Amino acid sequence: MLAAVVGAGTAAVRGPELQLTMRLVCAGYLLWLGWRMLRARAGAAAARPAPLRWQQAAVLQLANPKSWMTAMASAGLFLPA
């Protein structure tokens, strides 16, 4: 997001070569992640943590900036200006 603020977003929109490069790099990264998942051993998985209690989940949601941004964007759609 910081790159878009400083102008890299404009360069990505206007430069088809940069768009193609970004697509190829992202596709390669996803393929690499998939390959690692396929090659992972079943016994190497970490132990599952205990589920959150409702109080912990509520604090997590209040501290989550993504939920606040979603709420503000939704409010902007439905509240009068």
C-alpha positions as CSV (number, residue, x, y, z in Angstrom):
1,M,0.0,0.0,0.0
2,L,2.9,2.3,0.7
3,A,4.2,1.7,-2.8
4,A,0.8,2.8,-4.2
5,V,0.9,6.0,-2.1
6,V,4.3,7.0,-3.5
7,G,3.3,6.5,-7.1
8,A,4.2,2.9,-7.9
9,G,0.6,2.2,-8.5
10,T,0.5,4.7,-11.5
11,A,3.6,3.0,-12.9
12,A,2.0,-0.4,-12.6
13,V,-1.2,0.8,-14.4
14,R,0.6,2.5,-17.2
15,G,3.4,0.0,-17.8
16,P,2.2,-3.3,-19.4
17,E,5.7,-4.7,-19.0
18,L,5.6,-4.1,-15.2
19,Q,2.1,-5.7,-15.0
20,L,3.4,-8.8,-16.8
21,T,6.4,-9.0,-14.6
22,M,4.3,-8.6,-11.4
23,R,1.9,-11.3,-12.6
24,L,4.7,-13.7,-13.4
25,V,6.4,-13.1,-10.0
26,C,3.2,-13.6,-8.1
27,A,2.3,-16.7,-10.1
28,G,5.8,-18.1,-9.4
29,Y,5.4,-17.3,-5.7
30,L,2.1,-19.1,-5.5
31,L,3.5,-22.1,-7.3
32,W,6.4,-22.2,-4.9
33,L,4.0,-22.1,-1.9
34,G,2.0,-24.9,-3.4
35,W,5.1,-27.0,-4.0
36,R,6.1,-26.5,-0.4
37,M,2.7,-27.6,0.8
38,L,2.7,-30.7,-1.3
39,R,6.2,-31.6,-0.1
40,A,5.5,-31.0,3.6
41,R,5.4,-34.0,5.8
42,A,2.2,-34.8,7.7
43,G,4.1,-35.3,11.0
44,A,5.9,-32.0,10.8
45,A,2.8,-30.0,11.5
46,A,2.8,-27.9,14.6
47,A,0.4,-28.7,17.5
48,R,-2.9,-26.9,17.2
49,P,-3.3,-24.0,19.7
50,A,-6.3,-24.0,22.0
51,P,-9.3,-22.1,20.5
52,L,-9.9,-18.5,21.7
53,R,-12.4,-17.8,24.4
54,W,-15.1,-15.3,23.4
55,Q,-13.4,-12.5,25.4
56,Q,-10.1,-13.1,23.6
57,A,-11.9,-13.2,20.2
58,A,-13.7,-9.9,21.0
59,V,-10.4,-8.2,21.9
60,L,-8.9,-9.5,18.8
61,Q,-11.7,-8.1,16.6
62,L,-11.5,-4.7,18.4
63,A,-7.7,-4.5,17.8
64,N,-7.9,-5.7,14.2
65,P,-7.5,-2.7,11.8
66,K,-8.9,-4.6,8.9
67,S,-12.3,-4.9,10.6
68,W,-12.3,-1.2,11.4
69,M,-11.6,-0.3,7.8
70,T,-14.3,-2.6,6.6
71,A,-16.8,-1.1,9.0
72,M,-15.9,2.5,7.9
73,A,-16.1,1.6,4.2
74,S,-19.5,0.0,4.8
75,A,-20.8,2.9,6.8
76,G,-19.8,5.3,4.0
77,L,-22.0,3.4,1.7
78,F,-25.1,3.5,3.8
79,L,-24.9,6.6,5.9
80,P,-26.0,10.0,4.5
81,A,-23.1,12.4,3.6
